Amino acid sequence: MSQPLEGRHPGTVQIARHFAYDHLPEHLQAVSRPCGDLAALMIAALPDGPELTAGLRKLLEAKDCFVRAALDKS
């Protein structure tokens, strides 16, 4: 996550870390990166709260599914 999370709610900070993709192989980074970028945009644009957390959780679940689909493709 490229934008600073200082001062954000602990729930936002905790879920944001799961959008990191630098540790993934390049072909999986290409799948994961757009979800991480969208998460960063939403965190920057929206206030902390239960709806942001729920939206990020659902985006994280979708990202995980996309990465698993890319693994199946290999």
MARGUDO-491813 format. One record per residue (C-alpha): residue number from 1; residue in one letter; chain; x, z, y. Coordinates in Angstrom, 1 decimal. Each point is the difference from the previous one (the first is absolute). Layout:
+-----+--------+--------+--------+--------+--------+
: num : residu : chaine :      u :      w :      v :
+-----+--------+--------+--------+--------+--------+
: NUM :      A :      A :      X :      Z :      Y :
...
+-----+--------+--------+--------+--------+--------+
END
This chain:
+-----+--------+--------+--------+--------+--------+
: num : residu : chaine :      u :      w :      v :
+-----+--------+--------+--------+--------+--------+
:   1 :      M :      A :    0.0 :    0.0 :    0.0 :
:   2 :      S :      A :    1.7 :   -1.2 :    3.1 :
:   3 :      Q :      A :   -1.9 :    1.8 :    2.7 :
:   4 :      P :      A :    0.6 :    3.7 :    0.7 :
:   5 :      L :      A :   -2.3 :    2.5 :   -1.7 :
:   6 :      E :      A :    1.0 :    3.0 :    2.1 :
:   7 :      G :      A :   -2.9 :    2.0 :    1.1 :
:   8 :      R :      A :   -2.4 :   -1.7 :   -2.4 :
:   9 :      H :      A :   -2.3 :    2.0 :   -2.4 :
:  10 :      P :      A :    1.8 :    1.1 :   -3.2 :
:  11 :      G :      A :   -2.5 :   -2.1 :   -2.0 :
:  12 :      T :      A :    0.9 :   -3.1 :    1.9 :
:  13 :      V :      A :    3.7 :    0.6 :   -0.4 :
:  14 :      Q :      A :   -0.3 :    0.7 :   -3.7 :
:  15 :      I :      A :   -1.9 :   -3.2 :   -0.8 :
:  16 :      A :      A :    2.1 :   -2.1 :    2.3 :
:  17 :      R :      A :    3.1 :    0.6 :   -2.0 :
:  18 :      H :      A :   -1.6 :   -1.8 :   -3.0 :
:  19 :      F :      A :    0.0 :   -3.3 :    1.9 :
:  20 :      A :      A :    3.9 :   -0.2 :   -0.1 :
:  21 :      Y :      A :    1.1 :   -3.2 :   -1.8 :
:  22 :      D :      A :    3.8 :   -0.2 :    0.6 :
:  23 :      H :      A :    0.7 :    1.5 :   -3.4 :
:  24 :      L :      A :   -1.9 :   -2.8 :   -1.8 :
:  25 :      P :      A :    1.4 :   -3.3 :   -1.3 :
:  26 :      E :      A :   -0.3 :   -2.8 :    2.5 :
:  27 :      H :      A :   -2.9 :   -1.7 :   -1.8 :
:  28 :      L :      A :   -2.0 :    3.3 :    0.1 :
:  29 :      Q :      A :    0.9 :    0.6 :    3.6 :
:  30 :      A :      A :   -1.7 :   -3.2 :    0.9 :
:  31 :      V :      A :   -3.2 :    1.4 :   -1.5 :
:  32 :      S :      A :    0.3 :    3.5 :    1.3 :
:  33 :      R :      A :    1.2 :   -0.7 :    3.5 :
:  34 :      P :      A :   -3.2 :   -1.4 :    1.5 :
:  35 :      C :      A :   -1.9 :    3.2 :   -1.1 :
:  36 :      G :      A :    2.7 :    2.1 :    1.5 :
:  37 :      D :      A :   -0.1 :   -2.0 :    3.2 :
:  38 :      L :      A :   -3.8 :    0.4 :    0.2 :
:  39 :      A :      A :    0.3 :    3.8 :   -0.7 :
:  40 :      A :      A :    2.4 :    0.3 :    2.9 :
:  41 :      L :      A :   -2.3 :   -2.0 :    2.3 :
:  42 :      M :      A :   -3.0 :    2.2 :   -0.9 :
:  43 :      I :      A :    2.1 :    3.2 :    0.5 :
:  44 :      A :      A :    1.1 :   -1.2 :    3.4 :
:  45 :      A :      A :   -3.5 :   -1.0 :    1.1 :
:  46 :      L :      A :   -2.2 :    2.7 :   -1.4 :
:  47 :      P :      A :   -0.2 :    3.8 :    0.4 :
:  48 :      D :      A :    0.6 :    2.3 :   -2.9 :
:  49 :      G :      A :   -3.0 :    1.0 :   -1.9 :
:  50 :      P :      A :   -1.8 :   -0.2 :   -3.3 :
:  51 :      E :      A :   -1.0 :   -3.7 :    0.5 :
:  52 :      L :      A :    3.6 :   -1.0 :    0.7 :
:  53 :      T :      A :    1.2 :    1.9 :   -3.0 :
:  54 :      A :      A :   -2.7 :   -1.5 :   -2.2 :
:  55 :      G :      A :    0.8 :   -3.5 :    1.2 :
:  56 :      L :      A :    3.7 :    0.5 :   -0.6 :
:  57 :      R :      A :   -0.7 :    1.4 :   -3.5 :
:  58 :      K :      A :   -2.1 :   -3.1 :   -0.9 :
:  59 :      L :      A :    2.6 :   -2.3 :    1.4 :
:  60 :      L :      A :    2.7 :    1.8 :   -2.0 :
:  61 :      E :      A :   -2.2 :   -0.5 :   -3.2 :
:  62 :      A :      A :   -0.3 :   -3.7 :    0.8 :
:  63 :      K :      A :    3.7 :   -0.3 :    0.6 :
:  64 :      D :      A :    0.7 :    1.6 :   -3.3 :
:  65 :      C :      A :   -2.3 :   -2.4 :   -1.7 :
:  66 :      F :      A :    1.6 :   -3.0 :    1.7 :
:  67 :      V :      A :    3.5 :    1.2 :   -1.1 :
:  68 :      R :      A :   -1.2 :    0.5 :   -3.6 :
:  69 :      A :      A :   -1.5 :   -3.6 :    0.1 :
:  70 :      A :      A :    3.4 :   -1.3 :    1.2 :
:  71 :      L :      A :    1.7 :    1.9 :   -2.9 :
:  72 :      D :      A :   -2.4 :   -1.7 :   -2.4 :
:  73 :      K :      A :    0.9 :   -3.4 :    1.4 :
:  74 :      S :      A :    3.7 :    0.5 :   -0.8 :
+-----+--------+--------+--------+--------+--------+
END
